[in-house]
Amino acid sequence: MADINFDCPHCGHNLDVNERGAGLTVACPECSKNIQIPVPELRVSDIVFNCGSCGQPLKAAPDIAGQLIDCPVCKKPTEIPFPPRPTPPTPTRPAARSTPIPKPPSQSQVPGFGTSNPAAPVATSPDLSTDNRSHITCQSSGGAGLGWFLSAVGIAAIIGGLILNSRYTDQENKWKDRWEKDTSSTYAYKQWKGAQAKGGDMLFLAVSGGFVIALGGWLITRKKS
């Protein structure tokens, strides 16, 4: 392999080193200062690889590929790899040209034909006359729907009144128990009577109002049916 010829950057002493030491740091034999051996420009045919033991970057001529050499750094044998084979270019085919398919002519474009979509004849029935159609009536389902809605609202009001009455009943029992334990507590007595009155009023209003609304809805449904 060719040698590397360069000058020391400190004292200018000319050095001639083996190309295997490219990139290494050595001491100048003239001024004893550390200098780095420059890496020469690579030729196209050079094989660049790393030592298998220490990882030192190396290069070799392609004619000695596959042989074992001693690494200049770790002194261990390493094999020179073969250069990679160039990948042949993939042939490309020209893009297929899409030929538009002509549309078939319509009947209106063919000589001897009339319109492409002739109007279909309207079928008439001798049974339907103007007098007969005047007696046909259509019942509207809006009234029946309103009746069912009112019935559902009335039933929901009754159920809601029963639920509220049960809650007031629980409060009534709670305050009644407190008043029985301490009969001198006027606050517990007032809360007991208040819950009792509210529960009864709520139950009466909900049941009576819900019954009236449900009954009205049921009557409307019966009338429309």
Sequence and secondary structure as in RCSB ss.txt:
>XXXX:A:sequence
MADINFDCPHCGHNLDVNERGAGLTVACPECSKNIQIPVPELRVSDIVFNCGSCGQPLKAAPDIAGQLIDCPVCK
KPTEIPFPPRPTPPTPTRPAARSTPIPKPPSQSQVPGFGTSNPAAPVATSPDLSTDNRSHITCQSSGGAGLGWFL
SAVGIAAIIGGLILNSRYTDQENKWKDRWEKDTSSTYAYKQWKGAQAKGGDMLFLAVSGGFVIALGGWLITRKKS
>XXXX:A:secstr
  EEEEE TTT  EEEEEGGGTT EEE TTT  EEE       TT EEEE TTT  EEEE GGGTT EEE TTT 
 EEE                           TTTSTT   SS        TT  HHHHHT     SHHHHHHHHH
HHHHHHHHHHHHHHHHHHHHHHHHHHHHHHH TT HHHHHHHHHHHHHHHHHHHHHHHHHHHHHHHHHHHHHHH 
